[in-house]
Amino acid sequence: MGSDAVLVHADNLRTFTAEIFRIAGMTPENADFCAQCLVQTNLWGIDSHGILRLPIYTQRLRRKVIKANPEVATIKGVGALEVMHGDDGMGYLVGQAAMQRAIVLAKQYSVGVVGVTRSNHFGAAALFAKMAADQGMVGIAMTNVVPKLIMPGASRPITGNNPLSIAAPTAEPFPFMLDISLSAVAGGKLLLAGKKGQKIPLDWATDVDGRPTDDPTAGARGYLLPLGGHKGFGLSLVVDLLCGVITGGMFQFGVKNMNEAQDEPSLTSHMMMAIDPAVIMPFEAFQARMADFYRTIKATPMWDDTKELFLPGEIEYRTEQRRQTTGIPLPAELFEDLKVLGLKMEANAQLSAL
């Protein structure tokens, strides 16, 4: 995180964040859930999608651009497939409602698929995929975002980095939890690099003319390069198709960027899926097979015997265990920004450095 990092205890950060959300208009229950989402993301080490986003979320809540307490409801569907209207709500709350519904459908039909229209930024997709894993199911969560993904050589983007996550229960104290965006890196990493005053690799982003750049500010104003070239580009189109096209929601340039269109809802679309393996085998048998799956991965020989192979989600688990004890590192500039935000919102809770 850098030598100028300020360590903050997770409980302190969670209490502060929840109060900010309550002052911005959320019910205590909604505020606590959204605060938990942000802090959990930082505990996992996904700092680009955690507390860094609190100032812009707060601004949009106060301007009534996004609804603090949305009424998310099913508007169409039959059997295991439904579409919900997000009511222009906070993405965390909309995503929670959609995955909860997908889990209910999966308990009835073995599979639940729920699309969502008119939502907003929902942070790390793993938050929602893990909800299904915690219920003994396989969870899949994805969202479309404003087009910022550009193919090398192009001068304008046509799709977003469109993150997706897949989670499944294991016999370990953590789930299998893959969470990726389909750009070389998430856009939040550019914001974080800018906060830290660091340059970025040339294969992360381009400027507004489509030329590769090592300047995170120029990259944030420009476009993201795809993960794995045409492979990541193609998968981003698939996510947009599933989230936006087939749900009747917005896709491609119909989706707005919350940092650029600050007075407009993002009109984001999501897709949540839950798969119940109990229809195929008892949960204990599934866990045993996942244990074999994990052991095989951990037994993979490494040419550097000081290294080990990790199951997706394992690094996040270890990071969380460490940060629960040592604190969450925040860039000094972000720490000060949050303290200023607390003063502006007249919050009683104060951030304290460890």
C-alpha positions as CSV (number, residue, x, y, z in Angstrom):
1,M,0.0,0.0,0.0
2,G,3.0,2.3,0.4
3,S,4.9,3.9,3.3
4,D,2.4,6.7,3.6
5,A,-0.4,4.3,4.4
6,V,-2.6,4.9,7.5
7,L,-3.8,1.8,9.3
8,V,-7.5,1.9,10.5
9,H,-9.3,-0.9,12.4
10,A,-12.1,-2.6,10.4
11,D,-14.6,-1.9,13.1
12,N,-13.8,1.8,13.2
13,L,-14.1,2.1,9.5
14,R,-17.4,0.1,9.4
15,T,-18.9,2.3,12.1
16,F,-17.8,5.5,10.4
17,T,-19.1,4.3,7.0
18,A,-22.4,3.2,8.3
19,E,-23.0,6.6,10.0
20,I,-22.2,8.4,6.7
21,F,-24.7,6.3,4.9
22,R,-27.4,6.9,7.5
23,I,-26.8,10.6,7.4
24,A,-27.1,10.4,3.6
25,G,-30.6,8.9,4.0
26,M,-30.3,5.1,4.4
27,T,-32.2,3.1,6.9
28,P,-29.9,1.7,9.7
29,E,-30.2,-1.8,8.1
30,N,-29.3,-0.6,4.6
31,A,-26.5,1.6,5.9
32,D,-25.0,-1.3,7.9
33,F,-25.2,-3.7,4.9
34,C,-23.5,-1.2,2.5
35,A,-20.8,-0.3,5.1
36,Q,-20.1,-4.0,5.6
37,C,-19.8,-4.4,1.8
38,L,-17.2,-1.6,1.5
39,V,-15.1,-2.7,4.5
40,Q,-15.3,-6.4,3.6
41,T,-13.9,-5.5,0.2
42,N,-10.9,-3.7,1.8
43,L,-10.4,-6.6,4.2
44,W,-10.1,-8.9,1.1
45,G,-7.4,-6.5,-0.2
46,I,-9.6,-5.3,-3.1
47,D,-8.8,-1.7,-2.2
48,S,-9.9,-0.3,-5.6
49,H,-13.6,-1.2,-4.8
50,G,-13.7,-0.5,-1.1
51,I,-13.8,2.6,1.0
52,L,-12.2,4.5,-1.8
53,R,-15.7,4.8,-3.3
54,L,-17.4,6.3,-0.2
55,P,-17.1,10.0,-1.2
56,I,-18.7,9.5,-4.7
57,Y,-21.4,7.3,-3.3
58,T,-22.2,9.9,-0.6
59,Q,-22.3,12.7,-3.1
60,R,-24.8,10.7,-5.3
61,L,-27.0,9.8,-2.4
62,R,-27.2,13.4,-1.2
63,R,-28.1,14.6,-4.7
64,K,-30.8,11.9,-4.8
65,V,-29.3,10.6,-8.0
66,I,-29.4,7.1,-6.5
67,K,-32.0,6.0,-4.0
68,A,-30.9,5.2,-0.5
69,N,-33.7,2.8,0.1
70,P,-34.9,1.4,-3.2
71,E,-38.0,-0.8,-3.7
72,V,-36.5,-3.6,-5.7
73,A,-39.2,-5.8,-7.3
74,T,-39.7,-8.6,-9.8
75,I,-41.2,-7.2,-13.0
76,K,-41.2,-10.3,-15.3
77,G,-40.2,-13.9,-15.5
78,V,-41.4,-17.5,-15.3
79,G,-40.0,-20.4,-13.3
80,A,-36.3,-20.1,-12.5
81,L,-35.7,-17.0,-14.6
82,E,-36.8,-13.5,-13.5
83,V,-36.0,-9.8,-14.0
84,M,-36.1,-7.3,-11.2
85,H,-36.3,-3.5,-11.4
86,G,-33.6,-1.9,-9.3
87,D,-35.5,1.4,-8.7
88,D,-32.2,3.4,-9.4
89,G,-31.0,2.2,-6.0
90,M,-27.6,1.8,-4.4
91,G,-26.0,-1.1,-6.2
92,Y,-25.2,-3.0,-3.1
93,L,-28.8,-3.1,-2.0
94,V,-30.0,-4.0,-5.5
95,G,-27.4,-6.7,-5.9
96,Q,-28.3,-8.2,-2.5
97,A,-32.0,-8.3,-3.4
98,A,-31.3,-10.0,-6.7
99,M,-29.0,-12.7,-5.3
100,Q,-31.3,-13.4,-2.5
101,R,-34.1,-14.0,-5.0
102,A,-31.8,-16.2,-7.1
103,I,-31.1,-18.3,-4.1
104,V,-34.8,-18.7,-3.3
105,L,-35.4,-19.8,-6.9
106,A,-32.5,-22.2,-6.8
107,K,-34.0,-23.9,-3.7
108,Q,-37.2,-24.4,-5.7
109,Y,-35.8,-25.1,-9.2
110,S,-32.2,-26.1,-8.5
111,V,-31.1,-23.1,-10.6
112,G,-32.1,-19.4,-10.1
113,V,-31.3,-16.7,-12.6
114,V,-32.2,-13.1,-11.9
115,G,-31.5,-10.2,-14.1
116,V,-31.6,-6.6,-12.8
117,T,-32.3,-3.3,-14.6
118,R,-31.9,0.3,-13.4
119,S,-29.2,-0.3,-10.8
120,N,-25.9,1.5,-9.9
121,H,-22.3,0.6,-9.1
122,F,-22.3,-2.5,-6.8
123,G,-18.7,-2.7,-5.9
124,A,-16.9,-6.1,-5.9
125,A,-19.0,-8.8,-7.6
126,A,-17.7,-11.4,-5.2
127,L,-19.9,-9.9,-2.5
128,F,-22.9,-11.3,-4.2
129,A,-21.5,-14.6,-5.6
130,K,-20.3,-15.4,-2.0
131,M,-23.9,-15.0,-0.7
132,A,-24.8,-18.1,-2.7
133,A,-21.7,-20.0,-1.6
134,D,-22.6,-19.3,2.0
135,Q,-25.9,-21.1,1.3
136,G,-24.1,-24.2,0.0
137,M,-24.6,-23.2,-3.7
138,V,-22.5,-22.0,-6.6
139,G,-23.0,-18.3,-7.1
140,I,-22.4,-16.2,-10.2
141,A,-22.6,-12.5,-10.2
142,M,-21.9,-10.1,-13.1
143,T,-22.6,-6.5,-14.1
144,N,-22.2,-4.3,-17.1
145,V,-20.6,-0.9,-16.9
146,V,-20.1,2.1,-19.1
147,P,-17.9,1.3,-22.2
148,K,-14.3,1.9,-21.2
149,L,-12.7,-1.1,-22.8
150,I,-10.7,-0.6,-26.0
151,M,-9.1,-3.1,-28.3
152,P,-5.4,-2.3,-29.0
153,G,-5.3,0.0,-32.1
154,A,-8.9,1.3,-31.7
155,S,-9.5,5.0,-30.9
156,R,-12.8,4.5,-29.0
157,P,-14.3,1.8,-26.7
158,I,-17.4,-0.2,-27.3
159,T,-17.8,-2.3,-24.2
160,G,-17.1,-2.1,-20.4
161,N,-14.7,-4.1,-18.3
162,N,-17.8,-5.8,-17.1
163,P,-16.8,-7.7,-14.0
164,L,-17.9,-11.2,-13.0
165,S,-17.5,-13.5,-10.0
166,I,-18.0,-17.2,-9.4
167,A,-18.1,-18.6,-5.8
168,A,-18.6,-22.1,-4.5
169,P,-18.4,-23.6,-1.0
170,T,-15.4,-25.7,0.0
171,A,-14.2,-27.8,2.9
172,E,-11.8,-24.9,3.8
173,P,-12.7,-21.9,6.0
174,F,-13.1,-19.8,2.8
175,P,-15.0,-20.4,-0.4
176,F,-13.7,-20.7,-3.9
177,M,-14.1,-17.1,-5.0
178,L,-13.0,-15.9,-8.4
179,D,-13.6,-12.1,-9.0
180,I,-12.3,-10.6,-12.2
181,S,-13.0,-7.6,-14.4
182,L,-12.4,-8.2,-18.1
183,S,-9.9,-5.3,-18.5
184,A,-6.3,-5.9,-17.7
185,V,-7.0,-4.2,-14.3
186,A,-10.1,-2.7,-12.7
187,G,-10.6,1.0,-13.3
188,G,-10.4,1.6,-9.5
189,K,-6.7,0.6,-9.6
190,L,-6.0,3.7,-11.8
191,L,-7.7,5.9,-9.1
192,L,-5.7,4.2,-6.4
193,A,-2.4,4.6,-8.3
194,G,-3.3,8.3,-8.8
195,K,-3.9,8.6,-5.0
196,K,-0.5,7.0,-4.4
197,G,1.3,9.1,-7.0
198,Q,2.4,5.9,-8.9
199,K,2.8,5.2,-12.6
200,I,0.9,2.3,-14.2
201,P,2.1,-0.4,-16.6
202,L,1.6,0.4,-20.3
203,D,-0.7,-2.6,-20.8
204,W,-3.3,-1.3,-18.4
205,A,-4.8,1.7,-20.1
206,T,-4.7,4.2,-23.0
207,D,-5.2,7.9,-23.2
208,V,-8.3,9.5,-24.9
209,D,-6.7,8.9,-28.3
210,G,-6.3,5.1,-27.7
211,R,-2.5,5.3,-27.2
212,P,-1.0,3.3,-24.2
213,T,-0.1,5.5,-21.2
214,D,1.7,5.0,-17.9
215,D,-0.1,8.0,-16.4
216,P,-3.0,6.9,-14.2
217,T,-4.8,10.2,-14.5
218,A,-4.6,10.0,-18.3
219,G,-5.6,6.4,-18.2
220,A,-8.6,7.2,-16.0
221,R,-9.7,9.9,-18.5
222,G,-9.0,7.4,-21.4
223,Y,-9.8,3.8,-21.8
224,L,-8.9,0.4,-20.3
225,L,-7.2,-2.4,-22.3
226,P,-8.8,-5.9,-22.2
227,L,-7.6,-8.9,-20.3
228,G,-6.0,-11.4,-22.6
229,G,-6.7,-9.3,-25.8
230,H,-9.6,-10.6,-27.8
231,K,-10.5,-13.2,-25.1
232,G,-11.3,-10.6,-22.5
233,F,-12.9,-8.4,-25.0
234,G,-15.2,-11.2,-26.2
235,L,-16.2,-12.1,-22.6
236,S,-17.0,-8.5,-21.9
237,L,-19.5,-8.6,-24.7
238,V,-21.0,-11.8,-23.3
239,V,-21.5,-10.1,-19.9
240,D,-23.2,-7.1,-21.5
241,L,-25.4,-9.4,-23.5
242,L,-26.5,-11.3,-20.3
243,C,-26.9,-8.3,-18.1
244,G,-28.2,-5.7,-20.4
245,V,-29.5,-7.1,-23.7
246,I,-31.6,-10.0,-22.6
247,T,-33.0,-8.4,-19.5
248,G,-34.4,-5.3,-21.3
249,G,-32.0,-3.1,-19.4
250,M,-29.4,-0.7,-20.7
251,F,-26.2,-1.9,-22.4
252,Q,-23.1,-0.4,-24.1
253,F,-23.5,3.4,-24.2
254,G,-26.9,3.3,-22.4
255,V,-24.9,2.8,-19.2
256,K,-23.6,5.9,-17.4
257,N,-20.3,6.5,-15.6
258,M,-20.9,7.6,-12.0
259,N,-17.8,9.8,-12.0
260,E,-18.6,11.5,-15.3
261,A,-22.5,11.7,-15.2
262,Q,-22.6,12.7,-11.6
263,D,-26.2,13.9,-11.7
264,E,-27.7,10.9,-13.5
265,P,-28.4,7.3,-12.4
266,S,-25.9,4.8,-13.9
267,L,-28.7,2.6,-15.3
268,T,-26.5,-0.4,-14.7
269,S,-27.8,-4.0,-15.3
270,H,-26.7,-7.1,-13.3
271,M,-27.2,-10.8,-13.6
272,M,-27.2,-13.1,-10.6
273,M,-27.3,-16.9,-10.7
274,A,-27.4,-19.5,-8.0
275,I,-26.9,-23.2,-8.7
276,D,-27.9,-25.8,-6.1
277,P,-25.6,-28.9,-6.4
278,A,-27.8,-30.8,-3.9
279,V,-29.9,-32.0,-6.9
280,I,-26.9,-33.9,-8.1
281,M,-25.3,-35.1,-4.8
282,P,-25.5,-34.6,-1.1
283,F,-23.7,-31.5,0.1
284,E,-21.2,-33.5,2.1
285,A,-20.2,-35.4,-1.1
286,F,-19.8,-32.1,-2.9
287,Q,-17.6,-30.8,-0.1
288,A,-15.5,-33.9,-0.2
289,R,-15.0,-33.5,-4.0
290,M,-14.1,-29.8,-3.4
291,A,-11.6,-31.0,-0.8
292,D,-9.9,-33.2,-3.4
293,F,-10.1,-30.4,-5.9
294,Y,-8.3,-28.1,-3.4
295,R,-5.6,-30.7,-2.4
296,T,-4.7,-31.3,-6.1
297,I,-4.2,-27.6,-6.6
298,K,-2.1,-27.1,-3.5
299,A,0.0,-30.2,-4.5
300,T,1.1,-28.5,-7.8
301,P,4.9,-28.5,-7.9
302,M,6.4,-25.0,-8.2
303,W,9.8,-24.3,-9.7
304,D,10.4,-21.9,-6.9
305,D,9.7,-24.0,-3.7
306,T,9.1,-20.8,-1.7
307,K,6.0,-20.2,-3.6
308,E,2.6,-22.0,-3.6
309,L,-0.5,-22.1,-5.8
310,F,-3.6,-20.5,-4.4
311,L,-7.3,-21.4,-4.9
312,P,-9.2,-18.3,-6.0
313,G,-10.4,-16.7,-2.7
314,E,-7.5,-18.0,-0.6
315,I,-5.3,-14.9,-0.9
316,E,-8.4,-12.8,0.0
317,Y,-9.0,-15.0,3.0
318,R,-5.4,-14.7,4.2
319,T,-5.4,-10.9,3.6
320,E,-8.6,-10.6,5.7
321,Q,-7.1,-12.6,8.6
322,R,-4.1,-10.3,8.6
323,R,-6.0,-7.0,8.2
324,Q,-8.4,-7.9,11.0
325,T,-5.4,-7.8,13.3
326,T,-3.1,-5.2,11.8
327,G,-5.7,-2.9,10.4
328,I,-6.8,-1.8,6.9
329,P,-4.1,0.4,5.2
330,L,-5.5,3.5,3.5
331,P,-3.5,6.0,1.4
332,A,-2.8,9.1,3.6
333,E,-4.7,11.3,1.1
334,L,-7.7,9.0,1.2
335,F,-7.6,9.0,5.0
336,E,-7.7,12.8,5.1
337,D,-10.4,12.9,2.4
338,L,-12.6,10.6,4.6
339,K,-12.0,12.7,7.7
340,V,-13.1,15.8,5.8
341,L,-16.2,13.9,4.6
342,G,-17.0,13.1,8.2
343,L,-16.8,16.7,9.2
344,K,-19.0,17.8,6.2
345,M,-21.6,15.2,7.1
346,E,-21.4,16.2,10.8
347,A,-20.8,12.5,11.7
348,N,-20.2,11.7,15.4
349,A,-18.0,8.7,14.5
350,Q,-14.4,9.6,13.8
351,L,-11.7,7.7,12.0
352,S,-8.7,6.9,14.1
353,A,-5.3,5.7,12.9
354,L,-3.9,2.7,14.7
